[in-house]
Amino acid sequence: MRIMTLNVNGIRSAARKGLFDWLAKSGGDFLCLQEIKAQTDDLQADAAFSPKGWHAYFNPAQKKGYAGVALFARQAPEAVLDRLGEREFDDEGRYLELRYGNLSIVSLYVPSGSAGPERQASKDRFLEFFLPKLREWIGNGRDYVICGDWNIAHTRKDLKNWRSNQKNSGFLPHERAWLDRVFGPVPAGLGWVDAYRALHPDAEGEAYTWWSNRGQAYAKNVGWRIDYQVITPSLRGAVRAASVYKGTRFSDHAPLIVDYAL
């Protein structure tokens, strides 16, 4: 099973850059998208966003042109969930889950705090709210693959200029400490697994998934690894391959691709 995740920074823009042509050739079973910046009615009215052989699901933000997530699946799910239970984040379309038996595939978009103190405060509220949700999910007996833009680089290996970014959103000490808890062993941590790191514990430059549009960040590979597939420990042994696709630039992020023996 191949699962792919990408922050598209506008699904229409990514489509114009060949996203769905690539999808047809990708060999994927699931494509999780974040920051689609489009409404469901508009997307369903355009055949380009209903590619042949795929089932398409969208959870847009109420605010037009903002946030939102989507999931494309080869197989129709048994259930679709799109509410976390907190209006601030549900109104922004930050979560979409497809269920297949005991397996859940999730597209998640953690808020960015880079726009200023108000957005950082919203991000911090999300982290506080979502940690108990992660604790609940890992304890309910289901297998989860949570794909998305988590907007946090976990360690120094996960961004090029870590020294100069220690006071910037995305690499703040309390954000990294939050991921420490998510990935840390129980009982102090929750025990979730970073699928990419399970195979590539020491990878640096080739692991980046986002580059600033400023300067020549992409050309110089001055990047960040902020897109993850976070899995329950039950799936650790199923991870077979993990890579970042850079053959075509669909947005300021690159697709993270993970193959599972499922």
Stockholm file with secondary structure:
# STOCKHOLM 1.0

chainA/1-262         MRIMTLNVNGIRSAARKGLFDWLAKSGGDFLCLQEIKAQTDDLQADAAFSPKGWHAYFNPAQKKGYAGVALFARQAPEAVLDRLGEREFDDEGRYLELRYGNLSIVSLYVPSGSAGPERQASKDRFLEFFLPKLREWIGNGRDYVICGDWNIAHTRKDLKNWRSNQKNSGFLPHERAWLDRVFGPVPAGLGWVDAYRALHPDAEGEAYTWWSNRGQAYAKNVGWRIDYQVITPSLRGAVRAASVYKGTRFSDHAPLIVDYAL
#=GR chainA/1-262 SS CEEEEEECSSHHHHHHTTHHHHHHHSCCSEEEEECCCSCHHHHHTSGGGSCTTCEEEEECCSSTTSCCEEEEESSCCSEEECCCSCHHHHTTTCEEEEEETTEEEEEEECCCCTTCHHHHHHHHHHHHHHHHHHHHHHTTTCEEEEEEECCCCCSGGGBTTTGGGTTSTTSCHHHHHHHHHHHSCTTTSCCCEEHHHHHCTTCCGGGCCEECSSTTTTTTTCEECCEEEEECGGGGGGEEEEEECCSSCSSSBCCEEEEECC
#=GC SS_cons         CEEEEEECSSHHHHHHTTHHHHHHHSCCSEEEEECCCSCHHHHHTSGGGSCTTCEEEEECCSSTTSCCEEEEESSCCSEEECCCSCHHHHTTTCEEEEEETTEEEEEEECCCCTTCHHHHHHHHHHHHHHHHHHHHHHTTTCEEEEEEECCCCCSGGGBTTTGGGTTSTTSCHHHHHHHHHHHSCTTTSCCCEEHHHHHCTTCCGGGCCEECSSTTTTTTTCEECCEEEEECGGGGGGEEEEEECCSSCSSSBCCEEEEECC
//
